[in-house]
Amino acid sequence: MKKLIASVLALGMLNGCALIDAYLMTKFDPNEYGLITTIRAEAQQFKSECNDNTVSKTNAIKIANDTRTFELYSENIPRNENGQRASKLLNELAQGLSQRYQAGPVSPVFCKLKFESIENSATVMQHTLGNRPR
């Protein structure tokens, strides 16, 4: 009988922990999802414009500003530590590209690789954000 009671209590505690964990998860945020979708779409478009150094420099500044906005937005969402880290890394990637353009001309190959890297990171983040509970 003691084993049965212990089993029932253990099962109840496990379910309770799962419920608390589900409650404490970061919920789906349509604004956050919209920002990362915009960054992904821009990176897709901008990598095709890398042959013109003036246009690609402007694009690098634009995406650096957008990733900074995304990082600032993500850092104030409660229980979003993983999202905060990911947005910070994405912003560092974009800021690095922008700073490289400030130093001088950038090769089209380097530009395409950087924008592709930003796009891939944004795609992973978009999938992760989209799978959050609603």
C-alpha positions, -999 to +999 in steps of 0.1 A: +000+000+000+029+024+008+044+017-026+011+025-043+008+058-024+044+067-031+039+059-068+008+081-070+026+109-053+056+106-076+033+106-106+015+137-094+047+155-087+060+147-122+028+160-138+030+191-116+066+197-127+056+194-164+027+218-159+049+243-142+076+240-169+049+245-196+036+276-178+071+290-175+080+286-212+081+317-233+049+320-252+046+327-290+051+364-297+039+376-331+060+407-330+092+387-323+082+363-351+076+392-375+109+408-368+129+376-375+108+370-406+117+405-419+154+399-412+152+366-431+134+381-461+159+410-462+189+386-461+174+366-490+170+397-511+202+415-501+225+385-510+213+389-546+224+425-546+260+420-536+275+428-570+269+466-564+291+476-535+272+508-528+238+490-526+253+462-506+268+486-481+234+502-476+219+468-472+245+458-446+237+489-425+199+482-428+202+446-417+225+455-389+199+480-376+171+454-379+191+428-360+198+454-333+161+461-330+154+424-328+180+420-300+166+449-280+131+435-284+141+400-274+161+410-243+130+421-224+108+391-230+105+371-197+120+336-196+136+340-230+173+334-222+179+313-253+162+338-276+182+366-261+215+347-267+205+338-303+194+374-311+227+387-297+247+363-319+227+372-350+232+409-343+270+404-339+270+387-373+252+415-390+272+442-371+304+425-383+293+427-419+284+464-415+317+472-399+336+454-427+318+477-452+329+507-432+365+496-436+363+496-474+350+476-504+339+441-498+340+413-523+307+400-537+315+365-526+321+376-490+289+396-490+268+367-503+283+343-477+276+367-449+240+374-460+235+337-465+248+330-430+224+357-416+195+341-436+203+306-423+205+318-387+172+337-391+156+306-406+166+285-376+153+312-352+121+315-371+114+278-368+122+279-331+100+309-325+072+295-346+071+263-325+065+280-292+031+273-275+003+297-284 
